[in-house]
Amino acid sequence: MTDLEQQFDDACMDSVRECRTLKYDPKLFVRMRSELGAVEACRRLINTPQWPEGFSRLWEMKRLDLSIEAFVHDNPKFRTLFDPPTLDNCEKRLVEAEYI
C-alpha cells in the first residue's frame, strides 16, 4: 500500500467512525474494505449503476459529506487513486443527489 493509499484508508475509517457516532454503521463498506482495500472497495461502490445502500442512507440523513463519493470529490489529492470513468461516476452521483 502506498502512503497515499494509507492516507485514504485512514480518512475513510475516520468517516466510518463519524457515521457510527450518528447511529449509522456502514457495514458493507467496512466488509469490502477488509476484503479488497479502501481504494478498490470505493471504486466498486462508486461504479455501481444504482445508489449503494450507504449512499442512500447518508442522503436520507443529509450527510452526504460522509459518503465515499463526496470524500473522493472533496479531496483532490485522493482523485489520483481513481480512473477517469470512476471519477465521472462519482461526480454524476453527487450531481444527481444535489450535493454539487
Secondary structure by P-SEA (a helix, b strand, c coil): ccaaaaaaaaaaaaaaaaaaaacccaaaaaaaaacccaaaaaaaaaacccccaaaaaaaaaccccccaaaaaaacccccccccaaaaaaaaaaaaaaccc
